[in-house]
Structures are given as C-alpha cells and as structure tokens.
C-alpha cells in the first residue's frame, strides 16, 4: 500500500490529506475558520473538555452502542457472519449525535450563541437541534425543499426542539443547496455563530474535527469484536455521502491491512444515467464548499445535480480524507442502486426486526453481495448508521407503486 497510518489518519497543518482538503475560502471567512481551528486544537488537548464530551456520550447518548451479530440476516445470505454496529440505537437515532455534541460544546467554549448547519435526511439537523437545546444555544437548520417534503417527521422534530428550519428552494433544492444557503448566512453572522458542519466535509478543521468526534464508533467496534470473537473482522462496510459515519468506523482499522474496507456510494437509478450520487466512482478533482476533493461536476466545473433514494447521501462531493484513502488504495469505494437499497431495507426489517435508515441500507446492500463470497468463519461489520423511522412513509409510498 505504501502509505503510513499517519498519512491516512491525520491532515497536515493546512488541512490536507495527501493532496485533498485545505481551506478554500473567501477572504472574509479566513479569520473565522482560523479561529475555529485554533479553538478546536486547544479543546481537543483539554482533559476537562474531553471528559465532559465522553460523559455526555455515556449518560446522554447511551454509548457504547452494541455490536450485534445478525443471525437470521447472516443465515439468509450464507457465508460470512454479519455484525451490525448499532448507531441506530443512539439518542436521536443515528451517529450524528456523536459530533453535534462536540460541536455544541466547542461553540459554548468559544462564547458563541448560535449553531447553524445544513441537513439532508434531517438526522444531523435533529441531532444538532438536540445538542443546542441541551446547551441552551439557538439553532438554525437549512434543508433542501425536496428533503423537507421527504423527511417531514424530522422537520417536526427539529422545530419541537426549538430550531428554525429554513427550506431551500434554489437549484436542485437538496443537500448541496442547503450547504450553500447555510454558508451564506454564516458568512454574515459568524461572530456569534458556529457553523456545525454535518459531515467530514468543508474547510479545515471540519473534516478532521468531525472525524475525531466520530472515531468513537471505530474504537468501540474494534474493542467489541476483539472481546466477542477474539480477532479483528475480515471486512468493514459503511455508506458514504459526505462520509462521517464511514470514517468514524474505518478510522480504528486503517493500519490493519488484513481488514478489507468498503465505502458504499449511491448509484441511484444507475451509473449509466444522470440520476446517481456516485462521487468517488465517477467524479473528478474539484473544489466544493471550501475543500479540494472529488466532485461530480459538469463540463463548466459546476457541481452536478445528484440523486439518491436516501437524502443523507445525495451530495456531489465527499470528505477529503475519503478521496485520499481512495487514491492510496486503502478503501474500496463501491455502489448500490436505489433498488438494491430498498431490497436491503426490507430484508433487514423482516429478518431482524430492525428498520434501517435508507442511508445505512446502502451499506447493507453491499454486505448482501459480499457475505456470500466469504466463508462462515469470516466476519463483516456493517455500520448501521441510523434507524429508518424517518423513511417508513416514503418507502411505503415507493413500495405501493
């Protein structure tokens, strides 16, 4: 492979993982982002900050989340034993609470009064609104109008938690436009506000900061599988949009070259159509939302319109650490279509009594292909990054058609 663990896991001082990342910002945002970077660097070395964060993960989120051997799902597939890292059992129903608590704690430490962010499926928005309520901070969430319609229960949750939800109607009215809208508001109001980015994307320090907060997923999974099976897994699988749940799981295993790692992107209605969000598979180098990364873009260099059945992964870019991991060959980036995702969603629901988020069902779809190719002694860990309560009405409508 040729890359050291340090180069895989740590950005340089400018926020680059290899040749991806950095902070590509308009001049008036350079100082605010430098302030966030300095504040986080100080906080992550402060034992009191870390102790309070870990305390909240334990008593508020309910960590550690279980690592569950899915016996009927495993038997149905044949081949490898499939374990699920049950991030769906966290408070608010997904992995997003892991980093929103950290962001809210940082905002309080910096003396900020308000949190602002984008959301796709609404899970980041709900988690951030939850953290803001806990910390006594204002909260404003920008969400594409398409996703507002698809994820109405999460909109209601955010509003019940005291957040203001802004429906974004420009362009494709989805996740990319929600990020644009939130950044524009933040640019006018950064003195009292922290932009709490919802994934390992954006300008430095956010790809590293969100990854650090999410790394609890991988640390727990590593300790749990060693205790349960006495060895490391043969493969890890997680869905990738921006990539926060995936890098959270992958981070603890990057140095273990015998552990195969798979990141699963949305192939949507097919890679031979324009209706997908397979950034790593079909994208090219570009700059998006303050970072240099791989981007799905048109001939003019503008981000392409994207599609996925899952609102949380319909994003035309990806976190820069993922782009670097693809370049060095440490992670295999594969795809799952909408139809494969619905089949996985239905299978886990009926075989295990666990209704997964549509985002997580992309990872399950690849596990359904991978497990039968392995032996019964092999182990696959799937990051079940969220639960599907938010998706049931939408899926029921799709299935009825």
C-alpha positions in Angstrom: 0.0 0.0 0.0 2.9 2.3 0.7 1.1 4.9 2.9 1.7 5.2 6.6 -1.1 5.2 9.2 -0.2 8.8 10.0 -0.7 9.9 6.4 -4.1 8.0 6.3 -5.5 9.4 9.5 -4.0 12.9 10.0 -4.2 16.0 7.9 -1.2 18.3 7.7 -1.2 21.8 9.3 -3.1 23.2 6.3 -5.8 20.6 6.5 -4.6 18.4 3.6 -4.9 14.6 3.4 -2.4 14.0 0.7 -3.5 16.4 -2.0 -7.1 16.8 -0.8 -8.6 19.2 1.7 -7.4 22.6 2.8 -9.4 25.7 3.4 -10.5 27.4 0.1 -12.4 30.3 1.4 -13.4 33.9 0.5 -11.2 36.4 2.3 -13.8 37.4 4.9 -14.1 33.8 6.2 -10.4 33.0 6.5 -10.2 34.6 10.0 -13.4 32.9 11.4 -12.2 29.5 10.2 -8.8 30.0 11.7 -10.5 30.9 14.9 -12.4 27.6 14.9 -9.3 25.7 14.0 -7.4 27.2 16.9 -10.2 26.7 19.4 -10.6 23.1 18.4 -6.9 22.4 18.6 -6.9 23.8 22.2 -10.1 22.0 23.2 -9.0 18.5 21.9 -6.0 18.7 24.2 -8.0 19.9 27.2 -8.8 16.9 29.6 -11.8 18.7 31.0 -13.3 19.3 27.6 -12.7 15.6 26.6 -14.1 14.3 29.9 -17.3 16.3 29.5 -17.7 15.1 25.9 -17.2 11.5 27.0 -19.5 11.9 29.9 -22.3 13.1 27.6 -21.7 10.2 25.2 -22.2 7.8 28.1 -25.1 9.3 30.0 -26.9 11.3 27.3 -26.3 9.4 24.0 -26.3 5.9 25.6 -22.8 4.8 24.4 -21.3 2.4 23.8 -23.7 1.3 21.1 -24.0 -2.5 20.8 -22.2 -4.6 18.2 -24.9 -7.1 17.2 -24.4 -10.4 15.3 -27.5 -10.6 13.0 -28.2 -14.3 12.9 -31.1 -14.5 10.6 -29.7 -12.0 8.2 -26.4 -13.9 8.2 -28.2 -17.3 7.6 -30.2 -15.8 4.8 -27.1 -14.6 3.0 -24.9 -17.6 3.7 -21.2 -17.1 4.0 -19.7 -14.5 6.5 -21.1 -13.6 9.9 -22.6 -10.1 9.6 -22.3 -7.9 12.7 -24.1 -4.5 12.9 -22.7 -1.6 14.8 -25.9 -0.3 16.2 -25.6 3.5 15.8 -29.4 3.5 15.2 -29.8 3.0 19.0 -28.2 6.3 19.9 -30.3 9.1 21.2 -31.8 10.8 18.1 -31.4 7.7 16.1 -28.1 8.0 14.2 -24.4 8.5 14.5 -24.8 12.3 14.0 -25.2 13.0 17.7 -21.6 11.9 18.3 -20.2 15.0 16.5 -23.0 17.5 17.2 -22.4 17.3 20.9 -18.8 18.0 20.3 -19.6 21.0 18.1 -22.1 22.4 20.6 -19.5 22.0 23.4 -17.0 23.8 21.3 -19.5 26.6 20.5 -20.1 27.2 24.2 -16.3 27.2 24.9 -15.9 29.8 22.2 -18.7 32.0 23.6 -21.0 31.5 20.6 -24.7 32.0 20.9 -26.0 30.1 17.9 -25.4 26.9 15.8 -26.2 26.9 12.1 -25.9 23.9 9.8 -27.2 22.0 6.8 -29.1 18.7 6.8 -30.1 16.2 4.2 -32.1 13.4 5.7 -32.6 15.5 8.8 -30.7 13.3 11.2 -27.9 15.9 11.5 -30.4 18.6 11.9 -32.3 16.7 14.7 -29.0 15.9 16.4 -27.8 19.5 16.3 -31.1 20.8 17.5 -30.9 18.4 20.3 -27.4 19.4 21.3 -28.4 23.1 21.0 -31.4 22.6 23.3 -29.1 20.8 25.8 -26.5 23.6 25.8 -29.0 26.5 25.7 -28.0 27.7 22.2 -30.0 29.0 19.3 -30.2 26.7 16.3 -30.9 27.3 12.5 -31.1 24.4 10.1 -31.1 24.7 6.3 -32.7 21.9 4.4 -33.5 21.4 0.7 -37.1 21.7 -0.1 -37.2 18.2 -1.6 -35.8 16.8 1.6 -38.3 18.8 3.7 -41.1 17.0 1.9 -39.4 13.6 2.1 -38.4 13.9 5.7 -41.3 15.7 7.3 -41.1 13.9 10.6 -37.6 15.1 11.1 -38.6 18.7 10.3 -41.3 18.4 13.0 -38.7 17.1 15.5 -36.3 19.9 14.8 -39.0 22.5 15.3 -40.2 20.8 18.5 -36.6 21.0 19.8 -36.6 24.8 19.2 -34.7 25.0 15.9 -35.6 27.3 13.0 -35.8 25.2 9.8 -35.1 27.1 6.5 -36.4 25.3 3.4 -34.0 26.0 0.5 -35.7 26.2 -2.9 -32.8 27.2 -5.1 -31.2 24.9 -7.7 -31.8 21.2 -7.0 -33.3 22.1 -3.6 -31.3 19.3 -1.9 -28.3 18.8 0.3 -25.7 20.8 -1.8 -28.0 23.8 -1.9 -28.7 23.5 1.8 -24.9 23.7 2.5 -24.7 26.8 0.1 -27.6 28.5 1.9 -26.2 27.9 5.4 -22.7 29.1 4.4 -24.2 32.3 3.0 -26.0 33.1 6.3 -22.9 32.1 8.4 -20.8 34.5 6.3 -23.0 37.4 7.5 -23.2 36.3 11.2 -20.0 34.4 12.1 -19.2 36.4 15.2 -21.9 34.9 17.3 -22.4 31.7 15.3 -20.6 28.4 14.8 -21.2 26.5 11.6 -21.7 23.0 12.8 -20.9 21.1 9.5 -22.8 17.8 9.4 -20.1 15.6 7.9 -16.3 15.2 7.3 -16.5 17.9 4.6 -15.9 21.6 4.2 -12.8 23.7 5.0 -10.2 22.8 7.6 -10.6 22.0 10.5 -14.1 20.3 10.0 -13.0 17.1 8.1 -10.6 16.3 11.0 -12.8 17.6 13.8 -15.9 15.7 12.8 -13.8 12.6 12.2 -12.3 12.9 15.6 -15.7 13.1 17.3 -17.0 10.1 15.1 -13.9 8.0 15.8 -15.7 6.6 18.9 -17.6 4.3 16.6 -14.5 2.6 15.3 -12.8 2.4 18.7 -15.8 0.7 20.2 -16.3 -1.7 17.3 -12.7 -2.8 17.5 -12.8 -3.5 21.2 -16.2 -5.2 20.9 -15.2 -7.6 18.1 -12.0 -8.5 19.9 -14.0 -9.3 23.0 -16.7 -11.2 21.1 -14.7 -13.1 18.5 -11.1 -12.8 19.8 -9.9 -11.3 16.5 -10.4 -8.4 14.1 -13.1 -8.5 11.3 -12.3 -9.5 7.7 -14.2 -6.6 6.3 -15.9 -3.3 7.2 -18.8 -1.8 5.3 -20.4 1.7 5.6 -22.3 4.1 3.4 -20.6 7.2 2.1 -22.2 10.5 1.2 -20.0 13.2 2.9 -18.6 10.2 4.8 -18.8 10.8 8.6 -20.2 7.5 9.7 -17.8 5.7 7.4 -14.7 7.4 8.6 -15.8 7.0 12.1 -15.8 3.2 11.7 -12.8 3.0 9.4 -10.5 5.2 11.5 -9.7 2.5 14.1 -8.8 -0.1 11.4 -6.8 1.8 8.8 -3.5 0.3 10.0 -4.9 -3.3 9.8 -4.1 -4.2 6.2 -5.8 -7.6 6.5 -9.1 -5.8 7.2 -10.8 -5.0 3.9 -12.8 -1.7 3.9 -15.7 -0.8 1.7 -17.4 2.5 1.3 -20.7 2.3 -0.5 -22.0 5.2 -2.6 -25.4 5.8 -4.1 -25.7 4.5 -7.7 -29.3 5.8 -7.6 -31.1 4.8 -10.8 -27.9 3.6 -12.4 -24.4 4.8 -13.2 -25.3 5.0 -16.9 -27.9 7.7 -16.0 -27.5 11.2 -14.5 -29.6 10.0 -11.5 -26.9 9.0 -9.1 -24.5 10.4 -6.5 -21.5 8.2 -7.1 -18.9 10.8 -6.4 -15.9 8.6 -5.9 -16.8 6.3 -8.8 -17.4 8.9 -11.5 -16.3 12.3 -10.0 -13.1 14.3 -10.8 -10.9 16.6 -8.7 -12.5 20.0 -7.9 -13.3 22.5 -5.1 -16.6 22.4 -3.3 -17.7 24.0 0.0 -14.2 25.2 0.9 -12.3 21.9 0.3 -10.4 20.4 -2.6 -11.8 16.9 -3.1 -13.5 14.7 -5.7 -16.7 16.2 -7.1 -19.4 15.2 -9.6 -19.3 18.2 -11.9 -20.4 19.3 -15.3 -18.2 20.5 -18.2 -18.1 24.0 -16.8 -16.8 22.8 -13.4 -20.1 23.3 -11.6 -21.4 20.7 -9.2 -23.8 18.3 -10.9 -27.3 17.7 -9.9 -27.4 14.4 -8.0 -29.9 11.8 -6.9 -30.3 9.1 -4.2 -33.3 7.5 -2.6 -31.6 8.5 0.6 -31.5 12.2 1.3 -28.4 12.0 3.6 -26.1 10.8 0.8 -27.2 12.8 -2.3 -24.2 15.1 -2.2 -21.9 15.8 -5.2 -18.7 15.8 -3.1 -17.0 13.7 -0.5 -14.8 14.3 2.5 -11.2 14.8 1.6 -9.9 12.0 3.7 -12.0 9.6 1.7 -10.6 11.0 -1.5 -7.1 10.4 -0.1 -8.0 6.8 1.0 -9.2 6.1 -2.5 -6.0 7.4 -4.0 -3.7 5.3 -1.9 -5.9 2.2 -2.3 -6.8 1.6 1.3 -10.5 1.7 0.9 -12.6 0.2 -1.8 -15.4 2.5 -2.9 -18.4 0.7 -4.5 -22.0 1.5 -5.2 -25.5 0.3 -4.5 -28.6 1.3 -6.6 -31.9 2.5 -5.2 -33.5 -0.8 -6.0 -30.7 -2.7 -4.1 -31.1 -0.3 -1.2 -34.8 -0.9 -0.9 -34.3 -4.7 -1.0 -31.7 -4.4 1.8 -34.0 -2.1 3.8 -36.8 -4.7 3.5 -34.6 -7.7 4.2 -33.2 -6.4 7.5 -36.6 -5.2 8.6 -38.2 -8.6 8.1 -35.3 -10.8 9.1 -34.1 -9.0 12.2 -36.9 -6.6 13.3 -34.5 -3.7 12.7 -35.7 -1.0 10.3 -32.5 0.7 9.0 -32.1 4.2 7.6 -32.1 4.3 3.8 -28.5 5.7 4.0 -27.4 2.6 6.1 -29.3 0.3 3.7 -26.7 1.2 1.0 -24.1 -0.5 3.3 -26.4 -3.4 3.9 -26.9 -3.8 0.2 -23.2 -4.3 -0.4 -22.9 -6.6 2.6 -25.6 -8.8 0.9 -23.3 -9.1 -2.1 -20.1 -9.5 -0.1 -21.0 -12.0 2.6 -21.9 -14.9 0.3 -18.5 -14.7 -1.3 -16.8 -15.3 2.1 -16.6 -18.3 4.4 -18.7 -18.9 7.5 -15.6 -18.2 9.6 -15.3 -14.7 8.2 -16.6 -11.6 9.9 -18.2 -8.5 8.3 -19.0 -5.4 10.3 -21.7 -3.1 8.8 -22.1 0.4 10.3 -25.8 0.6 10.8 -25.5 4.4 11.0 -29.2 5.2 11.6 -32.7 3.9 12.0 -35.4 4.2 9.4 -38.3 5.8 11.3 -37.8 8.9 9.2 -38.1 6.8 6.0 -41.0 4.5 6.6 -43.7 6.6 5.0 -41.5 7.4 2.0 -40.6 3.7 1.5 -44.3 2.6 1.9 -45.2 5.1 -0.9 -42.5 3.7 -3.1 -43.4 0.1 -2.5 -47.1 0.8 -3.2 -46.1 2.0 -6.7 
